[in-house]
Amino acid sequence: MHDIRAIRENPAAFDAAISRVGAGSVSSVILALDEARRAKILASETAQAEQNKASKEVGAAKGRGDEDEFERLRALVADKKAEVARLNDEAKAEDAKLTDLLMGLPNLPFDDVPDGADEDDNVEIKRWGTPRSFDFKPVEHYELPAVQTGMEFETAAKLSGSRFVVLSGAVARLHRALAQFMIDTHVDEHGLTETNAPVLVREEMMYGTGQLPKFGEDSYLTREGWWLIPTSEVSLTNLVHGETIDEATLPRRYTAHSLCFRSEAGSAGRDTSGMLRQHQFEKVEMVSVTHPDKSLEEHARMTGCAEAILEKLGLPYRTIVLCTGDMGFGARKTFDIEVWLPGQDTYREISSVSVCGDFQARRMNSRFKPAEGGKPQFVHTLNGSGLAVGRCLIAVLENGQQEDGSVNLPDVLAPYLGGKSTITADGALA
């Protein structure tokens, strides 16, 4: 959410920044609601002062036997009490309108974020690794002989419908190994704290990280009022929801391996083959809560953590900075990491790492107490995939495929696979 004081101080700058992400000029509407809200509050305070004054004079009038003045003042007190209640209700209504408007507005991009309309305007900033040259035509993951018995889409459709998959045997173990490898690397080498948090959350948690109110159709709501998380960013970031923490505890760096659930609203017809885009998937998430002065440094650090996973797996990738038209709702700047998929002959997103500034912190009312004293300040929050497990599985399978239908696996996974390094063409670990 945005700082109303900053909008009051420089509405033109706010409009210029938010127009870069397609929101248009909205400061006049915001300030009109803010002015109405403040006017009601001032009127309520004035009426309250008049009520208090009349209340003090009631006793004096009674004491000197002035019944007419006593009755007049008593009626005035009652009128002012009703007026205060009415004005408070009106102020709350204006405040709710203002909050709803601010809650629906995206974050402001940093000045160095490239302008653009969509993914075609993103800017590549790094490449690592060289895509492998094949002596045969590589196929997509779901076409590999090695996975035919361990990746079942028809069975999943019988159970749950489209965009689900049942993994079994070697493929299921490889999927689990990848998640364990990611978590261990982030904890042992990157200093993140492993966390196991709920995947069902209250509505205010979804508001806190920006999934609501605007993107409710992208997630699933239970009959009991819980939301299934689209990413454990929701659970991890909201660990500091409503908290005022000590500066000495910053940065807080969390990682979690969790199930995630997305309705994929608006993606009809996209990536319908294979397991690239699923309603239920697993992801290893990273979340950092930092001091405002350290958030940009942390953004670079987190991006490096995600890249390191791909490098250890030997998977070629590229890193891009998203343009204003392709950036997420809550981000001020986002680096996407795209892994090479030889079956598609292209790079596909496997991680997004975003710095949100104080945008989520304002929605969550999350602050820190400065070590040197003074007024509590809003923390900064960041999030990023480290990595999407299913997409990493796809990349390992496609990059390791052999002409005979088997798949060679990255050496770093051997400890998680009982020392095995291959999935044979008939689907066994060897």
ROVEX-748909 format. One record per residue (C-alpha): chain; z, x, y; residue number from 1. Coordinates in pm, 1 decimal. Each point is the difference from the previous one (the first is absolute). Example, Ala and Ser with C-alpha at 12.3 -4.5 7.8 and 13.67 -1.06 7.14 Angstrom:
// residues 2
  ch         w         u         v    i
   A     780.0    1230.0    -450.0    1
   A     -66.0     137.0     344.0    2
END
This chain:
// residues 430
  ch         w         u         v    i
   A       0.0       0.0       0.0    1
   A     -64.0     113.4     353.4    2
   A     245.0      94.3     274.7    3
   A     -10.5    -280.8     256.3    4
   A     131.3     235.5     267.8    5
   A    -293.4     234.8     -49.1    6
   A    -240.3    -293.0      33.5    7
   A     170.7    -111.9     323.0    8
   A     -18.7     351.5     143.9    9
   A    -368.1      60.1     -77.6   10
   A    -187.0    -309.2    -123.4   11
   A    -340.5     155.5      68.8   12
   A      75.3     295.4    -226.9   13
   A     121.7    -235.3    -273.9   14
   A    -317.4    -209.6      21.1   15
   A    -218.2     309.6      -6.3   16
   A     175.0     133.0    -311.3   17
   A      14.7    -323.2    -197.3   18
   A    -361.9     -86.2      81.4   19
   A     -96.9     309.9    -200.3   20
   A     119.7    -178.9    -314.5   21
   A    -174.6    -324.5      86.4   22
   A     291.8    -202.2     134.5   23
   A    -138.7     -55.0     350.0   24
   A     192.0     -24.9     327.6   25
   A     324.7    -180.4     -75.5   26
   A     247.7     140.0     250.1   27
   A     -38.2    -295.1     241.0   28
   A      99.8    -246.5    -273.1   29
   A     287.4     223.0    -111.7   30
   A     132.1      43.8     353.7   31
   A     -28.4    -373.6      76.3   32
   A     215.3     -79.7    -303.6   33
   A     238.8     278.8      90.2   34
   A      30.1    -126.2     357.5   35
   A      64.9    -355.2    -118.9   36
   A     263.5     122.9    -244.0   37
   A     176.2     210.8     262.8   38
   A     -12.1    -285.6     251.6   39
   A     172.1    -232.4    -248.5   40
   A     262.9     263.3     -73.0   41
   A      66.2      51.3     372.2   42
   A      20.6    -374.9      60.2   43
   A     241.3     -32.9    -293.3   44
   A     219.8     278.2     136.7   45
   A       1.2    -165.2     343.8   46
   A      92.1    -336.6    -149.7   47
   A     270.6     164.1    -208.5   48
   A     148.8     160.0     312.1   49
   A      -2.8    -338.8     175.3   50
   A     165.4    -158.9    -303.5   51
   A     270.1     266.4      -4.9   52
   A      65.3     -42.5     372.6   53
   A      24.5    -379.8     -30.9   54
   A     229.6      33.5    -302.2   55
   A     244.7     206.4     206.0   56
   A      -8.3    -253.6     285.3   57
   A      66.6    -298.9    -228.6   58
   A     364.0      97.3     -48.4   59
   A      54.4      57.8     369.4   60
   A    -139.9    -343.0      87.7   61
   A     221.1    -159.7    -263.9   62
   A     301.9     185.3     130.5   63
   A     -38.7    -121.1     356.5   64
   A     -61.9    -358.0    -117.2   65
   A    -360.2     -19.9     118.2   66
   A    -130.6    -231.9    -271.5   67
   A    -346.7     -42.3     153.7   68
   A     -54.7     376.5      17.1   69
   A     148.3      37.1    -345.4   70
   A    -247.0    -249.5    -150.4   71
   A    -291.6     153.1     190.2   72
   A      82.7     348.5    -123.1   73
   A      58.6    -116.1    -356.3   74
   A    -341.1    -168.0      -1.2   75
   A    -152.5     314.3     149.0   76
   A     152.9     212.3    -277.0   77
   A    -146.1    -234.5    -262.6   78
   A    -340.5       3.3     168.5   79
   A      -2.9     379.0      26.9   80
   A     108.4      36.7    -360.9   81
   A    -293.1    -215.8    -109.0   82
   A    -232.1     191.4     233.2   83
   A     111.4     334.0    -143.4   84
   A     -60.0    -123.8    -354.7   85
   A    -345.2    -130.6      93.5   86
   A     -99.8     319.7     177.7   87
   A     124.6     213.8    -290.1   88
   A    -208.7    -205.5    -241.2   89
   A    -302.7      36.3     225.7   90
   A      58.2     375.1      31.7   91
   A      23.4      29.1    -380.0   92
   A    -326.2    -192.6     -33.6   93
   A    -176.8     231.2     246.0   94
   A     149.0     301.2    -176.2   95
   A    -128.1    -128.9    -335.8   96
   A    -350.2     -41.7     145.1   97
   A      11.8     352.3     140.6   98
   A     130.1     145.9    -327.4   99
   A    -267.7    -181.3    -202.0  100
   A    -270.0     135.2     229.4  101
   A     131.0     356.8     -12.2  102
   A      48.4     -17.1    -378.0  103
   A    -367.2     -84.4     -42.6  104
   A    -132.6     291.3     205.2  105
   A    -103.6     326.5    -169.0  106
   A     140.8     339.1      86.9  107
   A    -157.5     213.8     272.4  108
   A    -215.5     291.3    -118.0  109
   A      69.6     351.4     117.5  110
   A    -241.3     133.9     259.7  111
   A    -157.0     241.9    -249.1  112
   A     -89.3    -271.5    -253.2  113
   A    -381.1     -33.2       0.6  114
   A    -144.0    -326.4     127.4  115
   A    -212.6    -191.4    -247.0  116
   A     -80.0    -334.6    -155.0  117
   A      44.4      63.5    -373.2  118
   A      15.9     262.2    -275.8  119
   A    -338.1     140.5     102.2  120
   A     165.2     136.4     314.1  121
   A     280.3     187.2    -176.7  122
   A       4.2     376.7      49.3  123
   A      26.6     251.7    -282.2  124
   A     242.1     283.2      77.4  125
   A      37.0     181.2    -332.4  126
   A    -156.3      51.9    -341.7  127
   A     159.0     162.4    -303.1  128
   A    -164.6      87.2    -329.9  129
   A    -360.3     -15.1    -109.1  130
   A    -122.2    -302.3    -195.3  131
   A     -86.8     101.1    -352.8  132
   A    -364.9      34.2    -105.3  133
   A     -67.8    -194.4    -318.7  134
   A    -261.4      79.1    -264.6  135
   A     -16.5    -373.5     -65.0  136
   A      20.6    -314.7     210.1  137
   A     373.1     -72.5      57.8  138
   A     114.3    -357.6     -49.5  139
   A     273.8    -209.6     157.3  140
   A     347.4      -2.2    -154.0  141
   A     -32.8    -330.9    -182.3  142
   A    -323.1     115.7    -167.7  143
   A     153.3     307.7    -163.6  144
   A      21.6      -7.6    -380.0  145
   A     345.4     160.1      25.7  146
   A     142.9    -308.0     173.5  147
   A    -180.2    -282.1    -180.1  148
   A     298.3     -79.4    -220.6  149
   A     266.2      73.6     263.4  150
   A    -125.0    -189.0     306.9  151
   A     -43.7    -370.0     -68.3  152
   A    -119.0    -235.2     271.8  153
   A     -88.3    -301.7    -215.7  154
   A     345.6      -6.9    -154.7  155
   A     157.4      26.7     345.4  156
   A    -221.8    -284.8     123.0  157
   A     125.9    -213.9    -287.5  158
   A     356.9      74.9     105.7  159
   A     -28.8      -9.7     377.0  160
   A    -355.4     -47.2     125.9  161
   A    -230.9     240.9     178.5  162
   A     105.1     328.0     161.2  163
   A     256.7      87.8    -263.9  164
   A     -12.0     256.2    -279.1  165
   A     189.3      76.4    -320.2  166
   A      42.5     373.5     -63.1  167
   A     100.0     128.8    -341.4  168
   A      19.3     313.3    -208.6  169
   A    -109.3     327.0     158.5  170
   A    -114.4    -164.9     321.2  171
   A     336.3    -169.6      53.0  172
   A     182.1     326.6     -66.6  173
   A    -226.9     187.0     242.3  174
   A      68.0    -265.5     264.8  175
   A     375.0      42.1     -49.5  176
   A     -29.7     379.4      -0.4  177
   A    -176.9      -3.6     334.3  178
   A     277.2    -205.4     161.4  179
   A     271.4     226.8    -141.9  180
   A    -187.4     310.6     111.0  181
   A     -33.3    -136.8     354.2  182
   A     366.4     -95.6      26.4  183
   A     119.6     332.4    -140.1  184
   A    -222.5     194.1     240.3  185
   A     116.5    -196.9     303.1  186
   A     365.9      36.0     -95.6  187
   A       6.1     358.0    -129.5  188
   A    -252.2     159.7     234.6  189
   A     -27.6    -225.5     304.7  190
   A     365.7     -92.0      45.4  191
   A     -34.7    -378.0     -15.1  192
   A     279.2    -218.7    -133.9  193
   A     -97.6    -199.5    -308.8  194
   A      75.7    -366.3      54.2  195
   A     -18.5    -309.8    -217.1  196
   A      -1.0    -306.5     225.0  197
   A     -74.1    -372.0     -55.5  198
   A    -358.3    -123.6     -11.8  199
   A     114.6    -346.1     109.3  200
   A     107.0      -7.9     364.3  201
   A     113.1    -247.2     262.1  202
   A    -241.6    -125.1     260.9  203
   A     160.5     197.2     282.3  204
   A     -76.1     322.5    -186.9  205
   A    -371.5     -86.4       1.7  206
   A      26.4     -68.9     373.2  207
   A     176.6     331.2      44.7  208
   A    -290.0     210.5    -124.6  209
   A    -274.1    -222.1     141.0  210
   A    -135.0    -184.4    -305.8  211
   A     109.6    -324.1     168.9  212
   A     -79.3    -216.0     183.2  213
   A    -367.5      95.2      14.4  214
   A     -76.4     108.1    -357.1  215
   A     190.1    -246.3    -214.6  216
   A    -312.0     -93.6    -196.1  217
   A     -24.6     357.5    -127.3  218
   A     328.0     -25.2    -191.2  219
   A     173.0    -229.4    -248.2  220
   A     291.4    -232.4      84.3  221
   A     229.6    -129.0    -273.4  222
   A     137.9    -352.9     -14.2  223
   A     343.8     140.5      78.2  224
   A    -120.0     151.3     327.2  225
   A     -24.9     364.2    -106.3  226
   A    -314.3     199.1      64.7  227
   A    -151.9     235.8    -255.2  228
   A     -50.2     330.5     176.8  229
   A    -358.0     115.2      65.9  230
   A     137.2     355.4      10.3  231
   A     347.1     151.2     -25.6  232
   A     -40.1      97.3     365.3  233
   A     162.2    -340.9      57.2  234
   A     308.2      75.1    -209.9  235
   A      40.4     362.9     102.7  236
   A     -51.1     -40.6     375.5  237
   A     237.9    -295.6      13.4  238
   A     280.3     210.3    -147.4  239
   A      88.3      61.2     366.8  240
   A     -60.5    -362.2     106.6  241
   A     260.7     -97.8     260.4  242
   A     173.3     336.9     -29.7  243
   A     111.3     247.1     266.2  244
   A      14.5     334.4    -177.1  245
   A     117.1     347.2      99.7  246
   A    -265.4     238.2     129.8  247
   A     134.2     264.5    -238.0  248
   A    -129.5    -207.4    -295.0  249
   A    -361.5      24.0     124.1  250
   A    -255.0      42.6    -135.8  251
   A      47.7    -232.3    -294.2  252
   A    -276.0      50.8    -255.1  253
   A     -40.5    -245.9    -284.6  254
   A    -237.0     -33.6    -293.0  255
   A     -29.9    -275.9    -257.2  256
   A    -219.3     -90.3    -294.5  257
   A     -40.5    -375.9      -4.1  258
   A    -212.0    -293.6     -92.9  259
   A    -196.5    -139.3     294.2  260
   A    -165.5    -338.9      38.8  261
   A    -291.6     -99.2     223.5  262
   A    -204.6    -315.9       5.3  263
   A    -306.4     196.9     115.7  264
   A     -80.1    -282.7     240.8  265
   A    -333.8      61.4     164.1  266
   A    -118.1     246.5    -264.8  267
   A    -202.8    -244.4    -211.5  268
   A    -284.5     178.9    -169.6  269
   A     128.5     349.5      81.8  270
   A      81.8     245.6    -279.2  271
   A       7.1    -270.7    -264.7  272
   A     -80.4     242.3    -283.0  273
   A     270.8     220.3    -143.6  274
   A     351.3      43.5     136.2  275
   A     -69.3     128.7     350.8  276
   A     120.2    -317.0     173.0  277
   A     271.2    -193.8    -183.7  278
   A     249.0    -276.3      79.6  279
   A     276.1     197.7    -174.2  280
   A       8.2     377.1      13.3  281
   A     236.6     295.6      21.0  282
   A      45.7     242.7     280.3  283
   A     222.5     291.5      88.8  284
   A      93.0     -56.1     362.7  285
   A     142.4     234.8     260.7  286
   A     197.9    -121.9     302.8  287
   A     157.6     210.7     273.9  288
   A     244.2    -108.1     269.7  289
   A       8.2     259.4     275.9  290
   A     108.7      97.0     346.7  291
   A    -271.4    -100.6     252.2  292
   A     -63.2     364.4      89.4  293
   A     -77.4      84.6    -363.5  294
   A    -227.2    -282.8    -114.0  295
   A    -333.5     173.4      61.8  296
   A     120.7     309.4    -183.0  297
   A     115.9    -224.6    -283.9  298
   A    -339.4    -170.6     -11.4  299
   A    -169.1     331.3     -71.9  300
   A     267.0      88.0    -256.8  301
   A     -37.3    -327.4    -189.8  302
   A    -377.5      32.8      -5.2  303
   A      43.2     345.0    -152.4  304
   A     231.1    -144.3    -266.5  305
   A    -266.7    -249.3    -106.8  306
   A    -275.0     261.5       7.4  307
   A     209.4     233.4    -214.1  308
   A       1.7    -250.3    -286.9  309
   A    -380.6      -4.0      -8.6  310
   A     -19.6     376.4      24.6  311
   A     237.5      45.5    -293.0  312
   A    -216.0    -239.6    -200.6  313
   A    -313.5     188.3     102.9  314
   A    -160.7    -311.4     150.3  315
   A    -240.7      54.2     293.2  316
   A      83.9    -203.3     307.4  317
   A     -65.0     -39.3     366.5  318
   A     238.2    -101.8     278.3  319
   A    -116.1    -220.6     284.9  320
   A     159.5    -138.0     313.2  321
   A     -53.4    -372.9      30.9  322
   A    -166.6    -139.8     309.7  323
   A     157.7    -279.8     203.2  324
   A    -203.1    -267.8    -177.5  325
   A     106.2     105.1    -349.1  326
   A     365.6      79.5      61.5  327
   A     281.3    -214.6    -138.2  328
   A     205.9    -249.4     200.2  329
   A     315.6     210.1      33.5  330
   A    -147.0     348.5      38.5  331
   A     -44.5     216.2     306.3  332
   A    -201.2     252.0    -200.4  333
   A    -109.6      11.9    -363.0  334
   A    -136.6     270.6    -225.5  335
   A    -182.1    -132.6    -305.8  336
   A     -43.6     226.1    -299.9  337
   A    -304.1     -79.3    -212.5  338
   A     -41.7     138.2    -350.9  339
   A    -338.4      83.0    -153.5  340
   A    -114.1    -246.2    -267.9  341
   A    -306.0     139.2    -181.3  342
   A     -69.4    -333.4    -169.9  343
   A     -58.6    -155.3     342.7  344
   A    -133.6     323.0     151.2  345
   A     222.9     -44.4     302.9  346
   A     348.0      49.1     142.5  347
   A     243.7    -294.4     -21.3  348
   A     334.1     -51.9     169.5  349
   A     303.0     102.4    -201.7  350
   A     257.2      35.9     279.1  351
   A      61.1    -113.8     356.7  352
   A     265.5     185.0     198.7  353
   A     101.1    -167.7     325.8  354
   A     233.8      70.9     287.7  355
   A     132.5    -321.5     153.3  356
   A     212.1     130.9     287.2  357
   A     277.0    -246.9      85.8  358
   A    -217.9    -304.9     -78.7  359
   A     173.2     -87.9    -327.5  360
   A     339.1     115.6     124.3  361
   A      -9.5    -255.5     281.6  362
   A     -85.4    -274.5    -247.2  363
   A     285.0     113.0    -227.7  364
   A     242.3      92.2     281.5  365
   A      48.5     345.0    -153.4  366
   A     152.6     265.0     224.5  367
   A     177.5     334.3      -7.5  368
   A     297.6     133.2     197.1  369
   A     -99.5     320.3     183.8  370
   A     214.9     297.2     -98.2  371
   A      67.4      84.7     363.5  372
   A     111.2    -355.3      71.9  373
   A    -163.2    -267.3     208.0  374
   A    -172.7    -326.8     -73.6  375
   A    -136.3     -55.9    -353.7  376
   A    -377.3      46.7     -29.2  377
   A    -256.0    -149.5    -233.9  378
   A     -96.5     214.7    -296.9  379
   A    -362.0      73.2     -88.4  380
   A    -140.1     -98.3    -339.2  381
   A    -285.2     132.7    -214.0  382
   A    -145.3    -101.7    -333.2  383
   A    -261.3     124.9    -242.1  384
   A    -118.2     -22.4    -358.4  385
   A      87.3     296.2    -209.8  386
   A    -215.2    -124.8    -185.0  387
   A    -147.0    -327.5    -124.7  388
   A      57.0      48.3    -374.5  389
   A    -287.4    -213.1    -128.0  390
   A    -253.5     160.7     227.9  391
   A     126.9     342.1     -99.2  392
   A     -45.8     -99.5    -363.7  393
   A    -360.0     -94.9      79.3  394
   A     -60.4     334.5     171.7  395
   A     149.6     202.9    -285.9  396
   A    -209.1    -186.4    -256.3  397
   A    -326.1      23.0     191.0  398
   A      34.3     362.3     107.5  399
   A     107.2     112.3    -348.0  400
   A    -263.2    -187.8    -198.5  401
   A    -206.8     191.6    -256.0  402
   A    -344.8     -68.6    -140.0  403
   A     143.9     -97.6    -339.0  404
   A     205.5    -278.9     161.2  405
   A     332.6     184.6      -2.3  406
   A     204.8      87.5     307.8  407
   A     159.9     334.9      82.4  408
   A     329.1     -45.0     183.7  409
   A     159.7     214.4     274.5  410
   A     224.3     277.7    -130.5  411
   A     294.2    -108.9     219.7  412
   A      28.6    -323.0    -198.4  413
   A      45.2     171.8    -339.2  414
   A     384.3       1.0      23.3  415
   A     -10.7    -378.3      49.0  416
   A    -241.6     -53.6    -289.1  417
   A     175.9     189.7    -275.4  418
   A    -215.4     305.3      60.9  419
   A    -323.4    -196.6     -53.1  420
   A    -296.0      70.5     228.3  421
   A    -281.2    -232.0    -112.1  422
   A     -77.9    -362.7     -68.8  423
   A    -251.3      -1.3    -281.5  424
   A    -307.6    -217.0      -2.6  425
   A     180.2    -242.9    -232.7  426
   A     296.5     -30.8     240.6  427
   A     262.4     231.5    -152.2  428
   A     205.1     268.1     173.4  429
   A     -74.5     345.9    -134.6  430
END
